[in-house]
Amino acid sequence: MTTVFVTGGSGFVGGRLVARLVKDGHVVRALARGDAAAAKVEALGGSAVRGDLGDVAALRAAIGGSELAFHAAARTSRGGSRTQFWADNVEGTANVVRAAREAGVRRLVHVGTEAALMDGQPLVGVNENAPLRPDSRAHYPASKAAAERLVLDADLETVVLRPRFVWGAGDTTVLSELVAMVKGGRFAWIGGGRHRTDTTHVDNTVEGLILAAERGRPGQAYFVTDGHPVLFRDFITELLATRGVTPPDRSLPLGLALAVASAGETIWRGLRLSGAPPLDYMSVWVAGQECTIDISKATEELGYRPVKTREEGMAELRG
């Protein structure tokens, strides 16, 4: 039995990870910023430890006594300034690394993302040799790329696990936002939505995290997905159907979507407006460009295989 520390334990991926670790017989401690987060962690069988990513002393105390740590907390919202993304995703990660090192944690597993490679180009059959883009025009990819570099360069045993487009039962962000967009008349395909995309069910993400902790080579990153790509339009249509929602056929040309996103980002950043513009860089890149991933490294080195098919995941969502 191992004592494990988790950040983001009340979130989508972190919560499912806490449940899996508890099921596997580990003692789990998870960082919680407030009462609601603490209650969720406790309901999953973990022990909530109060604190946040900005307090190194609190982190060190919370992580103390743990052999293994997972860092799943991150700012993922569409809106937010560069300062906010850097504070949460870069400085917060640096604090976790420091606290883990000072507390004597044996290994830290970081939840990364394929977005760390994005700056407007399609990602076609990419693997772990593709360069990180801390210079990305979008705050989320840039901050996650910078955070991953910190983790991989740390004087601590670290591994990064990169899922692509995490989905499944328990998601309260992506699917609900898509449903709201359709119902509000704000949904349109970008470039027809017929590009290929990889996805990663939350259970497959957690499986990858467990394997990364057990078998990953220190200082290495690993991609995991559901095993094979699907047409973006087909996946989103089926995802929405689990909520009884049918997307319209309306489509926006990719070039126009990129121009609108560029203008919106410029205005929002220049005027320091709150929230996000109607179209932002990340949304256009995800919804309008191919993103296919080579998971050979995880398959060969970690023994990774998806534990849940898309069909099973969709069936769960339909309830």
C-alpha positions in Angstrom: 0.0 0.0 0.0 1.4 3.4 -1.1 0.6 6.9 0.1 -0.2 9.0 -3.0 -0.7 12.7 -3.3 -2.9 14.3 -6.0 -3.5 17.8 -7.1 -6.8 18.5 -8.9 -8.4 15.6 -7.1 -11.9 17.2 -7.2 -11.7 17.7 -11.0 -12.7 15.5 -13.9 -9.4 13.6 -14.4 -8.1 14.0 -10.9 -11.4 12.7 -9.4 -11.4 9.6 -11.5 -7.7 9.1 -10.7 -8.4 9.4 -6.9 -11.2 6.8 -7.2 -8.9 4.4 -9.1 -6.0 4.8 -6.6 -8.4 4.1 -3.7 -9.8 1.1 -5.5 -6.3 -0.2 -6.0 -5.7 0.0 -2.3 -3.6 3.1 -1.9 -3.9 5.8 0.7 -4.8 9.0 -1.2 -4.4 12.6 -0.1 -5.6 15.3 -2.4 -5.3 19.0 -2.4 -8.5 20.9 -1.9 -9.0 24.7 -2.1 -12.5 24.8 -0.6 -15.3 22.9 1.1 -16.9 21.6 -2.1 -13.6 20.3 -3.4 -12.8 18.7 0.0 -16.3 17.0 0.1 -15.8 15.5 -3.4 -12.4 14.1 -2.5 -13.7 12.6 0.7 -16.7 11.1 -1.1 -14.2 9.3 -3.5 -12.4 7.7 -0.5 -9.5 10.1 -0.3 -8.4 12.5 2.4 -8.7 16.2 1.6 -5.8 18.4 2.5 -6.5 22.2 2.4 -4.2 24.4 0.4 -3.6 25.8 -3.1 -0.9 25.7 -5.7 0.4 29.2 -4.8 1.5 28.1 -1.3 4.7 26.1 -1.3 4.8 25.6 2.5 1.2 24.3 2.4 2.0 22.0 -0.5 5.1 20.6 1.2 3.1 19.9 4.3 0.3 18.3 2.3 2.6 16.1 0.2 4.8 15.1 3.1 4.9 11.3 3.6 3.8 10.5 0.1 5.9 8.2 -2.1 4.1 9.1 -5.3 2.5 12.3 -6.5 0.2 13.2 -9.5 -0.2 16.8 -10.6 -3.6 17.0 -12.4 -4.6 20.6 -11.4 -4.6 23.2 -14.2 -6.4 26.2 -15.6 -8.2 25.0 -18.7 -10.8 27.7 -19.2 -11.2 29.5 -22.6 -11.0 32.9 -20.9 -8.2 34.3 -18.8 -5.1 36.5 -19.1 -1.6 35.2 -19.7 -0.8 36.2 -16.1 -3.6 34.0 -14.8 -2.5 31.0 -16.9 1.1 31.4 -15.9 0.3 31.7 -12.3 -1.8 28.6 -12.2 -0.1 26.3 -14.8 3.5 27.4 -14.7 4.2 28.9 -11.3 1.7 26.4 -9.7 3.6 23.5 -11.3 6.9 24.9 -10.2 5.6 25.0 -6.7 4.4 21.4 -6.9 7.8 20.2 -8.2 9.6 22.1 -5.4 7.3 20.8 -2.7 7.6 17.2 -4.0 11.4 17.4 -4.1 11.7 18.9 -0.6 9.2 16.4 0.8 11.2 13.5 -0.6 8.6 12.2 -3.1 10.0 9.3 -5.1 8.2 10.1 -8.4 5.9 12.9 -9.7 3.6 12.2 -12.7 2.4 15.3 -14.5 -0.9 15.5 -16.5 0.2 17.1 -19.8 -1.7 17.6 -23.0 -1.2 17.5 -26.8 -2.1 21.2 -26.7 1.4 21.9 -25.5 2.4 21.4 -29.2 -0.1 23.7 -30.7 0.4 27.1 -32.3 -2.0 27.0 -35.3 -0.6 24.0 -37.2 -2.4 20.7 -37.7 -0.8 17.9 -35.7 -0.7 14.8 -38.0 0.6 11.6 -36.6 2.7 13.4 -34.0 4.8 11.7 -31.4 6.8 12.7 -28.4 9.6 14.1 -30.6 7.5 17.0 -31.7 8.6 20.3 -30.1 6.8 21.9 -27.2 5.4 25.4 -27.9 5.8 27.7 -24.9 5.8 30.5 -27.5 2.2 29.6 -28.7 -0.2 32.5 -29.4 -2.7 30.8 -27.1 -2.3 31.1 -23.3 -3.3 27.5 -22.4 -0.9 25.7 -24.8 1.9 28.1 -24.0 1.5 27.7 -20.2 1.2 23.9 -20.4 4.3 23.7 -22.6 6.3 25.8 -20.2 4.9 23.7 -17.3 6.0 20.5 -18.9 9.5 21.7 -19.5 9.7 22.6 -15.8 8.6 19.0 -14.9 10.9 17.2 -17.4 13.9 19.3 -16.4 13.4 19.0 -12.6 16.0 17.4 -10.4 13.4 14.9 -9.4 12.1 11.7 -10.9 9.3 12.9 -13.2 7.1 11.5 -16.0 4.5 13.3 -18.2 1.4 11.7 -19.5 -0.3 13.5 -22.4 -3.9 12.5 -23.2 -5.8 14.1 -26.2 -9.3 15.5 -25.8 -10.4 13.8 -22.5 -14.0 12.9 -22.4 -16.5 10.6 -20.6 -19.1 10.5 -17.8 -18.4 13.1 -15.2 -17.2 15.8 -17.6 -18.8 19.1 -16.6 -17.1 21.4 -19.0 -16.7 20.3 -22.7 -19.9 18.5 -23.2 -22.0 20.9 -21.3 -20.5 23.8 -23.2 -21.2 22.1 -26.5 -24.8 21.5 -25.5 -25.2 25.2 -24.5 -23.7 26.4 -27.8 -26.2 24.3 -29.8 -29.2 25.3 -27.8 -28.1 28.9 -27.8 -27.7 28.9 -31.6 -24.0 29.6 -31.3 -22.7 26.3 -32.7 -21.1 25.9 -36.2 -18.7 23.4 -37.6 -15.3 24.8 -38.6 -14.3 23.8 -42.1 -17.1 21.2 -42.1 -15.6 19.4 -39.1 -14.5 16.4 -41.3 -10.9 16.4 -40.1 -9.6 13.4 -38.1 -9.0 13.7 -34.4 -7.8 11.5 -31.6 -9.6 11.4 -28.3 -8.9 9.8 -24.8 -11.7 8.5 -22.6 -11.1 9.6 -19.0 -10.6 5.9 -17.9 -8.0 5.5 -20.6 -6.3 8.7 -19.3 -6.2 7.3 -15.8 -4.9 3.9 -17.0 -2.1 5.8 -18.7 -1.3 7.8 -15.5 -1.1 4.6 -13.4 1.2 3.0 -16.0 3.4 6.1 -16.2 3.8 6.0 -12.4 4.7 2.3 -12.5 6.7 1.9 -15.7 7.5 5.3 -17.2 11.1 6.3 -17.8 12.2 9.3 -15.7 12.3 12.5 -17.8 10.0 11.1 -20.5 6.6 12.1 -21.9 4.0 9.7 -23.2 0.9 10.2 -25.4 -2.2 8.1 -24.8 -5.5 8.0 -26.8 -8.5 5.8 -27.4 -6.4 3.9 -29.9 -7.5 5.2 -33.3 -8.7 8.5 -34.7 -12.2 9.4 -35.7 -13.8 12.1 -37.8 -14.3 15.1 -35.5 -17.8 15.7 -36.8 -18.8 12.1 -36.2 -17.5 12.1 -32.6 -19.0 15.4 -31.6 -22.4 14.5 -33.2 -22.4 11.2 -31.2 -21.3 13.0 -28.0 -24.1 15.5 -28.3 -26.6 12.7 -29.1 -26.0 11.3 -25.6 -27.7 14.4 -24.3 -30.5 14.3 -26.9 -29.0 17.3 -28.9 -28.5 17.4 -32.6 -25.9 19.9 -34.0 -26.9 22.1 -37.0 -25.2 21.7 -40.4 -24.0 25.3 -40.4 -20.3 25.6 -41.1 -17.7 28.4 -41.0 -14.7 28.3 -43.3 -11.5 27.6 -41.5 -9.7 30.7 -42.9 -12.6 32.9 -41.8 -12.7 31.3 -38.3 -9.0 31.9 -37.9 -9.4 35.6 -38.9 -12.3 36.0 -36.5 -10.3 34.4 -33.7 -7.3 36.6 -34.3 -9.3 39.7 -34.3 -11.2 38.6 -31.1 -8.0 37.7 -29.3 -6.4 41.0 -30.2 -9.4 43.0 -28.9 -9.9 41.0 -25.7 -6.2 41.2 -24.8 -5.8 44.8 -25.8 -8.8 46.0 -23.8 -8.2 43.4 -21.1 -11.8 42.2 -21.3 -12.9 39.4 -19.0 -14.0 36.0 -20.3 -13.2 34.8 -23.8 -13.9 36.2 -27.3 -16.7 34.4 -29.3 -13.9 32.5 -31.1 -10.5 32.0 -29.7 -7.3 30.3 -31.1 -7.6 27.1 -29.1 -11.3 26.5 -30.1 -10.5 27.0 -33.7 -7.4 24.7 -33.6 -9.3 21.9 -31.8 -12.5 22.2 -33.8 -11.0 22.9 -37.2 -7.7 21.1 -37.6 -6.5 17.5 -37.6 -4.9 16.2 -34.5 -3.8 12.6 -34.7 -1.4 11.0 -32.3 1.2 8.2 -32.5 1.0 6.2 -29.2 3.7 3.7 -30.0 5.9 4.8 -27.2 3.3 4.3 -24.6 2.3 1.0 -26.1 5.9 -0.3 -26.2 7.3 1.2 -23.0 4.3 1.3 -20.7 2.3 -1.6 -22.1 -0.5 0.8 -22.6 -3.8 -0.4 -24.1 -7.1 1.4 -24.0 -9.3 -0.1 -21.2 -12.5 1.5 -22.6 -13.7 1.8 -26.1 -15.5 4.8 -27.6 -18.6 2.7 -27.9 -18.5 1.7 -24.2 -17.9 5.4 -23.2 -20.8 6.6 -25.2 -23.0 3.9 -23.7 -22.1 5.2 -20.3 -23.0 8.7 -21.2 -26.4 7.6 -22.5 -26.9 6.0 -19.1 
